[in-house]
């Protein structure tokens, strides 16, 4: 498969033969599995404090002849804490156990739980190659995003030196991504309690730009909604197929393809 190379003004600057990584059969099941593994491994552990509901002195004796015992006075064996004393009579309330007010939870989420999953190296690499092939399929990508007529194509490596957001925006509009950038501006308020947890808005995922090395473009594109920039060595299935569905506008620079081919990445 040959793709044309365009510059920031959408002028043709040559052609390049794509390496074998882009000729993999699209396996949606494998892509989904790889994305779910990445999501599981980046999940933040959560849980209650292990001693929650037990951080007090709630011991009341159950022995027959002990002082302040609950034995022999017709009380259940629920753990209690003493609130006040008058002679040998006690004002106490149930504490500590799940069925009492302020007690611990019966089976709380535990921060020690391991959420991580494993995936075979060959499967992971095959999933990345499969996602790369899917992103070169105009029909698959067009089902999710607004694709330019000339897609797929490569971009000249000179764009890696762009540092200003204004310059990057004009470059993206110049290569035919104006409608896609408009789509990425849309956002809606999330339903449910997620609104209260730092993720009020649901935003669109836009094009992915793959560069050959760390460059100015990465920082300059930070403020453009939906745009992500990643070095070719850090490409993974979650970036290529967000939401575990294959098909995302992916723009490779010509130098990133050279690195991919020379170092035989994901093979």
N, C-alpha and C positions, 0 to 999 in steps of 0.2 A: 504494500500500500504506500503510495506516494502522496505527500501533503505539500501544499505550497507554503512558503514562508512570506509573511507580510510584515511591514513596518508599522509605526504608530499612525501613519496616514492611510493605512490599508493599501499600500502600493506593493505589488508583488516583487519579491527580492530573490526568488529562486525556488527550488523544490528539494525535498529531502525524502529519502526512502526510510520508512518507519521500521524499527527493529522488531525482532520476533516476539517481544513481550506484548505487542498489540494484536497478535494473530490468535490469541487464546479463544476458545469457545466460551461464550457468556454463560456462567453458571450462577443463576440468581440465588439458589439454595446455599451455595458455598459462600457467596458474598454476604448473605444475611448472617450466616453462622459466624463469619470472621468479625463482622461489625458488632454482634452481640457479645462476643468475647472481649473486644476492646472496651465496650461500654461497661461490662462487668468488672474489668480490671481497673477502670478509672472511677468506679463508684466509691463515694465517701462512706466509711463505716459510721453507723449511728447507733445509739442505744442509751439506756438509762444508767445512772451512776449505780454501781453494784450494790452499795449499801443504802440506796434510797428507800425511805420508809422504815429504816431500822436504826437511824442515828439518834437513839435515845436509850435511857435505862428503863426498860419495860418489864424487867424480870419480877414476877410474883411467884412465890413458892407454891408447889403442888404437894408438899410433904404433909404428913398427918399432923404432927405436933409443932410445926414451924410457926413462927410469928408471921403475921399477915399472909396466911395461907388461904387458898380458895378451896381447900379440901373439906368436905363434910358440910358445906353450907348451901348446897344445891346450886352451885354455879358451874357453868360449862368450863372447859379447859382452855378457852381462848386466852392467849397472852394478854396481859393488862398492864397499864401503868397507873400508879397511885397518884391521885390528884390532891386528896386531903385525908387526914386521919382524925378520928375522935375515939379515944380509948382503943378498943380492939376492933372498932368498925371502920371500914375504909370506903372512901369514895373513889372508885377506880373506873377506868374506861378501857374498852378493848383497844389494842394497839398492835402494830407490827405485821400482822398476817393479812392476806389479801382481802378477807371479808370485813375488815374493820376500817373505820374512817381514818384516812391518813396513812394507812398501811401500805406495804409494798405491793407492786403489781404481781399477778400470778405468774405470767410468762412474758416478761418485758422483752423488747428487742435488745440484743446484746452487742456491744461495740466490738467484742472479741470475735464475732462471726466472720468467717472468711468468705467474701463474695467472689473472689477471683476465679477465673476459668482458664483452661489450657487449650491450645490448638497446635496441632502438628506443624512443623516448620514448612513442609511441602504444601500442606493445605493452605497455610497463610499466604505463601508466595503465589500459589495458583489463584487464590481469591483476588489478590492484587492485580495479577495479569488479566484475570477475567473482567475486573472492574475497569481496567485501562481499555480493554477492547470495547466494553459497553459504552464508554464515554466517547468513543470515536464513531458510534452509530447515531446518525442524525435523527432517526426515527425514535429511538429509545430516549434520547436526550430531549427531543422536542415534545415528548409526552409530559414532561415536568417543567420545562423552561422555554423561554422565547429565544429560539435559536436563529442566528443570522443565516442568510441564504447560502453563504460561502463556507459554512462550517462543515467539517472540521478543517482547521489550519494551524500552522505554527506561527509564533511571533518572533521577531528579530531580537536577539539577545541584548541589543542596545537599550531596551525598555527596563532592564534590570538596574540601570543607573538613574532612572527617574526617582526623584525624592519628594517632590511636592504633590500633594493630593490633587491640586488643580490640573497638573500635567498628566497625572495618571487617569483622571476622569476623562480628559479630552482624548487620550489615547484609546480608552475603552469605547468611547462613543465613535471614534474614528474607525475602529475595526468592526463596527456594526452591533454593539451591545447596548444601544440606547434603550430599546424596549425592555431588555432584561434588567437594566439598572432601575428603570421606572417600576418594574414589578417588585424589585427588592426594597423599594421605599415603603411598601405597604407593611403595616403591622396591626395586629388586633390584640385586644385585651384577653388574656387567658381566662378560661372558665375555672371555677373552683378555688381551692385554698392556695394554689400556687401563686396567686396574686400577692399573698402576704409573705411570701418566702423569697423575695428578691428576684422573681422572674415574672413580672406583671404582664409583659408583652410577648407575643409570639411573632417572630420575625422570619422572613424568607431567607433561604439559602441560595446564594448566587454563584457566579463563576469561580472556579479554582485556577489560580495561576501557579504553574510549577517552574521554578527557577533553578539554575545550576548550582548556586552557592548563596550564602548569606549576603544580602545586598540592601541598598537603600529602598528599593521597591516595597520590601516587607513592612517597613515602618510607615512609608508614605500612604499605603493602601489601608491602614488601620481604620480610618474614619469613613471609609466607603461602605455603606450597608450591604451585607451579603457577600462581599469580596473576601477571599482568603488567598494568602500567598504562602507557599511552602517550598522548601528545597527538595530536589528530586530524591535525595536519600531518606527523607522523612515522610515520604508519601505512604499512606496506609489506606485500608479499605473504608474506614469511617469517613475520611476526607473525600475519597473518590465516589462513595455511594452513601451520602447522608440519609439517615432514616432507613438504612439497609435496603434501599431500592436502587438498583443500578441505573445509571444515566445522570451525568452532571456535566455542564459545560466546563471543559478542562483545556486550558491554554498552556502549552509547553513552549518554552523558548528553545531555539535551535541548539544552544549549548547544553541545555538540560537533556535533550535527546542524545547528544554525543556522550555525556556522562553515563546515561542509562545504558547505552550500547557498549561503551568501552569497559565499564566495570561489571557488565552483565548482572545488573540489579534485578532482584526478584526471580532469578532463574534457578 
